[in-house]
């Protein structure tokens, strides 16, 4: 019995569906491996602003004042 164009199209689409399902399975397995190898919260690099203690800010301010005083005393521009 000869196949019609519609039957041929159906078979091709069924093959395409199987290839797509295989690709989805592959991508899911890759994605699962990626998340399994992701660093834990303790191993991640922190982002955002770093906190500076009051003593640290005071040391920075004192050093800046000293540099400016030295600059003004020498009269450099």
N, CA, C and O atoms as a GROMACS GRO file, in nm:
protein
  308
    1UNK      N    1   0.084  -0.118   0.000
    1UNK     CA    2   0.000   0.000   0.000
    1UNK      C    3   0.089   0.125   0.000
    1UNK      O    4   0.173   0.140   0.089
    2UNK      N    5   0.073   0.212  -0.095
    2UNK     CA    6   0.157   0.331  -0.102
    2UNK      C    7   0.122   0.428   0.012
    2UNK      O    8   0.006   0.443   0.052
    3UNK      N    9   0.226   0.493   0.062
    3UNK     CA   10   0.202   0.589   0.169
    3UNK      C   11   0.169   0.725   0.109
    3UNK      O   12   0.220   0.765   0.004
    4UNK      N   13   0.083   0.794   0.179
    4UNK     CA   14   0.046   0.928   0.134
    4UNK      C   15   0.142   1.029   0.192
    4UNK      O   16   0.221   0.998   0.282
    5UNK      N   17   0.135   1.148   0.142
    5UNK     CA   18   0.220   1.256   0.193
    5UNK      C   19   0.193   1.284   0.339
    5UNK      O   20   0.284   1.320   0.414
    6UNK      N   21   0.069   1.268   0.379
    6UNK     CA   22   0.032   1.293   0.519
    6UNK      C   23   0.097   1.188   0.610
    6UNK      O   24   0.151   1.222   0.715
    7UNK      N   25   0.092   1.061   0.570
    7UNK     CA   26   0.152   0.955   0.650
    7UNK      C   27   0.303   0.974   0.663
    7UNK      O   28   0.361   0.951   0.769
    8UNK      N   29   0.365   1.015   0.554
    8UNK     CA   30   0.509   1.041   0.556
    8UNK      C   31   0.540   1.156   0.651
    8UNK      O   32   0.635   1.149   0.729
    9UNK      N   33   0.461   1.262   0.646
    9UNK     CA   34   0.481   1.377   0.734
    9UNK      C   35   0.465   1.336   0.880
    9UNK      O   36   0.541   1.381   0.966
   10UNK      N   37   0.366   1.250   0.907
   10UNK     CA   38   0.343   1.203   1.045
   10UNK      C   39   0.465   1.125   1.094
   10UNK      O   40   0.509   1.146   1.207
   11UNK      N   41   0.519   1.037   1.013
   11UNK     CA   42   0.636   0.958   1.053
   11UNK      C   43   0.757   1.049   1.080
   11UNK      O   44   0.830   1.030   1.177
   12UNK      N   45   0.776   1.148   0.994
   12UNK     CA   46   0.888   1.240   1.013
   12UNK      C   47   0.871   1.320   1.142
   12UNK      O   48   0.966   1.341   1.217
   13UNK      N   49   0.749   1.364   1.167
   13UNK     CA   50   0.724   1.438   1.291
   13UNK      C   51   0.745   1.351   1.413
   13UNK      O   52   0.796   1.399   1.515
   14UNK      N   53   0.707   1.226   1.407
   14UNK     CA   54   0.729   1.134   1.520
   14UNK      C   55   0.878   1.115   1.545
   14UNK      O   56   0.920   1.108   1.660
   15UNK      N   57   0.958   1.106   1.438
   15UNK     CA   58   1.104   1.095   1.454
   15UNK      C   59   1.160   1.223   1.517
   15UNK      O   60   1.247   1.218   1.603
   16UNK      N   61   1.107   1.338   1.472
   16UNK     CA   62   1.150   1.466   1.529
   16UNK      C   63   1.117   1.475   1.677
   16UNK      O   64   1.197   1.525   1.756
   17UNK      N   65   1.000   1.426   1.715
   17UNK     CA   66   0.960   1.428   1.856
   17UNK      C   67   1.057   1.345   1.938
   17UNK      O   68   1.098   1.386   2.047
   18UNK      N   69   1.096   1.228   1.887
   18UNK     CA   70   1.190   1.144   1.961
   18UNK      C   71   1.326   1.212   1.975
   18UNK      O   72   1.387   1.206   2.081
   19UNK      N   73   1.374   1.278   1.868
   19UNK     CA   74   1.502   1.350   1.876
   19UNK      C   75   1.493   1.464   1.977
   19UNK      O   76   1.588   1.488   2.053
   20UNK      N   77   1.382   1.534   1.978
   20UNK     CA   78   1.364   1.644   2.074
   20UNK      C   79   1.363   1.590   2.216
   20UNK      O   80   1.424   1.649   2.306
   21UNK      N   81   1.293   1.478   2.239
   21UNK     CA   82   1.290   1.418   2.372
   21UNK      C   83   1.429   1.374   2.417
   21UNK      O   84   1.464   1.389   2.534
   22UNK      N   85   1.510   1.321   2.326
   22UNK     CA   86   1.647   1.284   2.360
   22UNK      C   87   1.728   1.408   2.397
   22UNK      O   88   1.805   1.405   2.493
   23UNK      N   89   1.711   1.516   2.320
   23UNK     CA   90   1.784   1.639   2.350
   23UNK      C   91   1.744   1.695   2.486
   23UNK      O   92   1.829   1.744   2.561
   24UNK      N   93   1.616   1.687   2.519
   24UNK     CA   94   1.568   1.735   2.649
   24UNK      C   95   1.630   1.652   2.761
   24UNK      O   96   1.675   1.707   2.861
   25UNK      N   97   1.633   1.520   2.746
   25UNK     CA   98   1.693   1.434   2.848
   25UNK      C   99   1.841   1.467   2.867
   25UNK      O  100   1.890   1.472   2.980
   26UNK      N  101   1.911   1.489   2.756
   26UNK     CA  102   2.052   1.522   2.764
   26UNK      C  103   2.073   1.655   2.837
   26UNK      O  104   2.159   1.665   2.925
   27UNK      N  105   1.996   1.756   2.802
   27UNK     CA  106   2.009   1.886   2.866
   27UNK      C  107   1.975   1.880   3.014
   27UNK      O  108   2.038   1.947   3.096
   28UNK      N  109   1.876   1.801   3.049
   28UNK     CA  110   1.840   1.787   3.191
   28UNK      C  111   1.954   1.721   3.268
   28UNK      O  112   1.982   1.760   3.381
   29UNK      N  113   2.019   1.622   3.208
   29UNK     CA  114   2.129   1.555   3.279
   29UNK      C  115   2.248   1.650   3.294
   29UNK      O  116   2.314   1.650   3.398
   30UNK      N  117   2.276   1.730   3.192
   30UNK     CA  118   2.385   1.827   3.201
   30UNK      C  119   2.353   1.931   3.307
   30UNK      O  120   2.440   1.968   3.386
   31UNK      N  121   2.228   1.976   3.311
   31UNK     CA  122   2.187   2.075   3.410
   31UNK      C  123   2.197   2.019   3.551
   31UNK      O  124   2.239   2.090   3.643
   32UNK      N  125   2.160   1.894   3.568
   32UNK     CA  126   2.168   1.831   3.701
   32UNK      C  127   2.314   1.820   3.746
   32UNK      O  128   2.344   1.841   3.863
   33UNK      N  129   2.404   1.788   3.654
   33UNK     CA  130   2.546   1.777   3.688
   33UNK      C  131   2.602   1.914   3.724
   33UNK      O  132   2.685   1.926   3.814
   34UNK      N  133   2.557   2.016   3.653
   34UNK     CA  134   2.606   2.151   3.679
   34UNK      C  135   2.571   2.194   3.820
   34UNK      O  136   2.655   2.249   3.891
   35UNK      N  137   2.447   2.168   3.863
   35UNK     CA  138   2.406   2.209   3.995
   35UNK      C  139   2.466   2.120   4.102
   35UNK      O  140   2.483   2.164   4.216
   36UNK      N  141   2.498   1.997   4.070
   36UNK     CA  142   2.561   1.910   4.167
   36UNK      C  143   2.703   1.956   4.196
   36UNK      O  144   2.753   1.937   4.307
   37UNK      N  145   2.768   2.017   4.097
   37UNK     CA  146   2.906   2.061   4.114
   37UNK      C  147   2.915   2.206   4.159
   37UNK      O  148   3.025   2.258   4.178
   38UNK      N  149   2.801   2.273   4.177
   38UNK     CA  150   2.802   2.413   4.218
   38UNK      C  151   2.859   2.425   4.359
   38UNK      O  152   2.835   2.338   4.443
   39UNK      N  153   2.933   2.532   4.386
   39UNK     CA  154   2.991   2.547   4.519
   39UNK      C  155   2.882   2.568   4.624
   39UNK      O  156   2.774   2.621   4.596
   40UNK      N  157   2.913   2.525   4.744
   40UNK     CA  158   2.818   2.545   4.852
   40UNK      C  159   2.820   2.690   4.895
   40UNK      O  160   2.905   2.768   4.852
   41UNK      N  161   2.728   2.727   4.980
   41UNK     CA  162   2.720   2.866   5.024
   41UNK      C  163   2.850   2.908   5.093
   41UNK      O  164   2.893   3.022   5.079
   42UNK      N  165   2.911   2.818   5.166
   42UNK     CA  166   3.035   2.850   5.236
   42UNK      C  167   3.150   2.872   5.139
   42UNK      O  168   3.242   2.948   5.170
   43UNK      N  169   3.146   2.808   5.021
   43UNK     CA  170   3.254   2.820   4.926
   43UNK      C  171   3.238   2.932   4.825
   43UNK      O  172   3.329   2.958   4.747
   44UNK      N  173   3.123   2.997   4.826
   44UNK     CA  174   3.099   3.103   4.728
   44UNK      C  175   3.168   3.232   4.766
   44UNK      O  176   3.189   3.260   4.884
   45UNK      N  177   3.203   3.308   4.665
   45UNK     CA  178   3.263   3.438   4.687
   45UNK      C  179   3.153   3.535   4.729
   45UNK      O  180   3.046   3.538   4.669
   46UNK      N  181   3.181   3.613   4.830
   46UNK     CA  182   3.083   3.710   4.877
   46UNK      C  183   3.079   3.827   4.780
   46UNK      O  184   3.180   3.861   4.718
   47UNK      N  185   2.964   3.885   4.767
   47UNK     CA  186   2.952   4.002   4.682
   47UNK      C  187   2.891   4.115   4.764
   47UNK      O  188   2.837   4.093   4.872
   48UNK      N  189   2.902   4.233   4.713
   48UNK     CA  190   2.846   4.347   4.782
   48UNK      C  191   2.955   4.426   4.854
   48UNK      O  192   3.074   4.402   4.835
   49UNK      N  193   2.913   4.518   4.935
   49UNK     CA  194   3.007   4.604   5.005
   49UNK      C  195   3.069   4.532   5.124
   49UNK      O  196   3.004   4.454   5.193
   50UNK      N  197   3.198   4.561   5.145
   50UNK     CA  198   3.265   4.505   5.262
   50UNK      C  199   3.245   4.600   5.378
   50UNK      O  200   3.233   4.721   5.359
   51UNK      N  201   3.241   4.546   5.496
   51UNK     CA  202   3.222   4.628   5.616
   51UNK      C  203   3.357   4.665   5.672
   51UNK      O  204   3.451   4.586   5.672
   52UNK      N  205   3.365   4.788   5.720
   52UNK     CA  206   3.488   4.839   5.776
   52UNK      C  207   3.460   4.880   5.919
   52UNK      O  208   3.361   4.948   5.947
   53UNK      N  209   3.545   4.839   6.009
   53UNK     CA  210   3.524   4.872   6.150
   53UNK      C  211   3.549   5.021   6.173
   53UNK      O  212   3.609   5.089   6.090
   54UNK      N  213   3.502   5.068   6.286
   54UNK     CA  214   3.522   5.210   6.322
   54UNK      C  215   3.672   5.238   6.336
   54UNK      O  216   3.718   5.345   6.295
   55UNK      N  217   3.747   5.145   6.392
   55UNK     CA  218   3.891   5.164   6.407
   55UNK      C  219   3.959   5.172   6.270
   55UNK      O  220   4.050   5.252   6.250
   56UNK      N  221   3.914   5.088   6.176
   56UNK     CA  222   3.971   5.091   6.042
   56UNK      C  223   3.942   5.223   5.971
   56UNK      O  224   4.030   5.279   5.905
   57UNK      N  225   3.819   5.271   5.985
   57UNK     CA  226   3.785   5.402   5.926
   57UNK      C  227   3.868   5.513   5.988
   57UNK      O  228   3.912   5.604   5.917
   58UNK      N  229   3.891   5.506   6.118
   58UNK     CA  230   3.969   5.608   6.188
   58UNK      C  231   4.113   5.606   6.138
   58UNK      O  232   4.171   5.713   6.117
   59UNK      N  233   4.173   5.486   6.119
   59UNK     CA  234   4.310   5.478   6.068
   59UNK      C  235   4.320   5.539   5.929
   59UNK      O  236   4.416   5.610   5.898
   60UNK      N  237   4.221   5.510   5.844
   60UNK     CA  238   4.222   5.564   5.707
   60UNK      C  239   4.210   5.715   5.711
   60UNK      O  240   4.282   5.785   5.640
   61UNK      N  241   4.118   5.767   5.794
   61UNK     CA  242   4.099   5.912   5.805
   61UNK      C  243   4.225   5.980   5.858
   61UNK      O  244   4.266   6.084   5.808
   62UNK      N  245   4.288   5.921   5.960
   62UNK     CA  246   4.411   5.979   6.015
   62UNK      C  247   4.522   5.981   5.912
   62UNK      O  248   4.597   6.079   5.903
   63UNK      N  249   4.535   5.875   5.835
   63UNK     CA  250   4.639   5.869   5.731
   63UNK      C  251   4.613   5.974   5.623
   63UNK      O  252   4.706   6.036   5.574
   64UNK      N  253   4.486   5.992   5.586
   64UNK     CA  254   4.452   6.093   5.485
   64UNK      C  255   4.483   6.233   5.537
   64UNK      O  256   4.536   6.317   5.464
   65UNK      N  257   4.450   6.258   5.663
   65UNK     CA  258   4.479   6.390   5.721
   65UNK      C  259   4.629   6.415   5.724
   65UNK      O  260   4.674   6.527   5.698
   66UNK      N  261   4.706   6.311   5.755
   66UNK     CA  262   4.852   6.325   5.759
   66UNK      C  263   4.906   6.355   5.619
   66UNK      O  264   4.993   6.441   5.603
   67UNK      N  265   4.853   6.285   5.517
   67UNK     CA  266   4.899   6.311   5.380
   67UNK      C  267   4.866   6.454   5.338
   67UNK      O  268   4.951   6.522   5.278
   68UNK      N  269   4.744   6.501   5.368
   68UNK     CA  270   4.705   6.637   5.330
   68UNK      C  271   4.788   6.742   5.406
   68UNK      O  272   4.825   6.844   5.349
   69UNK      N  273   4.816   6.717   5.533
   69UNK     CA  274   4.898   6.810   5.610
   69UNK      C  275   5.037   6.818   5.550
   69UNK      O  276   5.094   6.927   5.538
   70UNK      N  277   5.092   6.704   5.512
   70UNK     CA  278   5.224   6.701   5.449
   70UNK      C  279   5.221   6.774   5.315
   70UNK      O  280   5.315   6.846   5.282
   71UNK      N  281   5.114   6.755   5.238
   71UNK     CA  282   5.101   6.820   5.109
   71UNK      C  283   5.095   6.972   5.125
   71UNK      O  284   5.162   7.046   5.052
   72UNK      N  285   5.016   7.018   5.221
   72UNK     CA  286   5.003   7.163   5.244
   72UNK      C  287   5.132   7.223   5.297
   72UNK      O  288   5.167   7.336   5.264
   73UNK      N  289   5.204   7.147   5.380
   73UNK     CA  290   5.329   7.197   5.439
   73UNK      C  291   5.437   7.214   5.334
   73UNK      O  292   5.518   7.306   5.343
   74UNK      N  293   5.439   7.127   5.235
   74UNK     CA  294   5.543   7.136   5.133
   74UNK      C  295   5.506   7.233   5.023
   74UNK      O  296   5.592   7.276   4.946
   75UNK      N  297   5.379   7.270   5.015
   75UNK     CA  298   5.334   7.370   4.917
   75UNK      C  299   5.329   7.318   4.776
   75UNK      O  300   5.335   7.398   4.682
   76UNK      N  301   5.319   7.187   4.756
   76UNK     CA  302   5.311   7.130   4.620
   76UNK      C  303   5.170   7.143   4.567
   76UNK      O  304   5.072   7.133   4.640
   77UNK      N  305   5.163   7.166   4.438
   77UNK     CA  306   5.031   7.174   4.371
   77UNK      C  307   5.021   7.073   4.263
   77UNK      O  308   4.918   7.064   4.196
   0.00000   0.00000   0.00000
